[in-house]
Amino acid sequence: MSAMDTRQQQVARILAIAPVIAVVVIDDIAHAVPMARALVAGGIRAIEVTLRTPVALAAVGAIAAEVEGAVTGVGTVLDAAQLESARRAGAHFAVSPGSTPRLLDAAEQSPLPLLPGAATASEAMALLERGYRHLKFFPAVPAGGAKLLAAWAGPLPQLRFCPTGGISAASAGEFLALGNVACVGGSWLTPKDRLAAGDWQAIEQLARAAAQLRG
């Protein structure tokens, strides 16, 4: 088995953990561990921490070290340096909104599994040529939503997707009903006001509801 096949199997297992991957933005490092514990307690173990704040990588390290059961990823990875930083921080996987030849070259040399993004059939085909069978569909709703993914199922049956971007608790089911959707990425599990308030019970309840979306 090739290294790419091994990494693709790892991605497949991560996408199968729950119907939703929590996509989170952490402004306060003190929130990282209790937030992740609340998500895991609610049944959402895969957590994508986006590289949108200065504390993101530290948050990944804290969650990886202190939250049993959490499978921590780094999102918004744009280049080889960020991919390596994610690995060093203790991430289990990396997520990119798209892909570039340099990023994909780096990913081939890294043990960290990458979930690259695609918004068009041509982008999806180019990733398939590189050995990727599990892709992020981003931005899911603006790019065409569930109808576009359903249309891709016929000509691209080898691919499975994690649509992310504009999806809510109300619309997630439309995506999850598709055979080529493994899970969805959702930011609704960690509302900014609930994080700021430290309302971990509310976040656990949102996670619990999300974990039942395909139950």
N, C-alpha and C positions, 0 to 999 in steps of 0.2 A: 504494500500500500504506500502511495506517495505521501509526502508531507502535506500537500494540498488536500488530499483525500482525508487525512487525519484531522486537519483543521476544519474541513467541512463537516465531518462527523461531530466535532465538538460544537460547532455552531448549531447544527441540527438539534443536539441535546439541549442547548440553552434555549432555543426557540420553543422547544416542547415543554419547558418547565411549567408554563402557565399561559393563559390566553393573552396576557398583557405583559409587556416589559415596561416597567416604570421609567419614564424619562424625566429626570430631575435636574433642577438648577439650584445649586447650593451657594448661598451668599454668606452664611455664617457657619464656620466649621463646627461649632458646637451643636448644630442641628443634624449633622451627618449620621452619627450613630443612632440616636433615638428615632430618627426618621426611618432609617433602614430597618431597625428592629420592628417598627410598627408595620412596615410593608411586609416583612417576612412573616410576622405574626398573622397577617391577613391572608397569606398564601401567595404573595407576589415576591418571588425570590430573585428574579433577574432585574437588576437596577442599572440603568444607564445614566451615569453622571456626565453631564455635558460640560465641555471645556469653555464655559462662558463666563466664569468667575475666577479670580485669582486663587481661590481655595479649592478648586475642583480636584486637583490631583491629590492634595492632602486629604480631602474627603474620601477619595477612593481608597487610599491607604488605610485610613481609620476604619472604614466599613469592612475592608478585606480582613483586617486584623482582629476586629472586635465583634463582628456580627455573624454569629454562627448561622449557616444556611444561606447567606447572601451570595449571589453570583454577580459580581460587580463588573460593569463595563464602563468604558470611556467613550463618550459621544463627541461628535463634531471634530473628529480626527481628520486633519487636512493634509498632513505631510509625514515624512519619515521620522522627523524629530518628535512629533507628537505621538506617533505610534510607539516609539521607543520609551518615551516618558510614561505612557500608559502602562507598558510592560513593567517598567521599573517601579511604578506605584503599586503594583500588585493586582492589576486588572485581570479579569478572566477572559475578556473579549474587548474588541474595539469596534466602533461604528463610525462610518463616514457618510456625509450627506450625498456624496457622489464618488467619483474616482478619477484619478489621473494616472498616467503611466508610471510616474515616479513613486506614487503612493503604492501602487500595485506591485512594483518591483521590490519595494521595501517589505511589503507584506509577505512576499514569497520567501524572504530571508528571515522573517520573524516567526517565533513560535506562537505569537499571540494571534488567535483567530480574528479575522476581519469580516464584518458585515458591511459591504460597500453599498452605496446607494445608486439607484437608477430611477429615472423619470420617463424614459422613452424606451421603445422596443429596441432601438439601435444600441442604446447604452446597456440594456439587459443582454443583448446578443454579444456585445464586446466582452462583458464580464463572463458570460458562459464560455467564450473562447479561452479565457484565462483559467478556467476550471471552477468558477464560482457557480454554485447551484442554489445558494441561499442569499437573497438580496434584501436590502431595505428599499421600499418603494417610497420615495420622498420627492416633493411634499405631496402626500397621498391625496388629500382632497383637492387642492388647486390643480394637481397634475391630471386629474380625471377620475379619481375616486374608485369605488368598487366596480363600476362599469368598465373602466379601462383594464383593471386586473382580470376581470372575467373574460374580456376579449383576448387577453394574452394567453389564457389557459390553453387554447387550441394550438397556436403555433409555437408556444414555448412551454411544453408540458414538463420539461426537465426542471423548471425553476419553481421555487417556493419563496414567498415574500413575507416581510414584516412591514406592512404599511405604517407610516408615521407622518404626522403633520396634519393638524386640523381635525383629528379624530376625537370624539367625545364618548362618554359612557353610553349615550343614546345611539350613536352611529356605529359603534364598534361591532355590533352584531352583524351588520350588513357586510362588513369585511370578513369577519370570522366564519361566515356561512360559505365562503368560497373555498373550493378544494385546494387552490394554490396559495392560500394564506395560512402560515404557520401560527402567527400571533400578530398582535398589533402593538405599536409603541404608543404610550399614553402619558401625557403630562397632567391629566386631570386628577391623578391620584395624590398629588402633592401641591395643592393650591397655595399660592404665595402667602395668603392671609393665614392659612392654617399652620404653615411653617413658622411664620413670624410669631404666632401665638403659642407655638409649642404644643399644639393640639394633636398629640400623637394618637389619641383615641379616634379622632375623626379620620385621620389618615389610615389607621388600621381598618376602619369600617369601609372606607372607599376601596381599599385593597381587597377586602373580603368580598365585596360586591363584584369587583373586577375578576377575581379568581373564579367566579361562578358563571362568567359570561358564556362559556362553552361547556357548561355542565349539564 
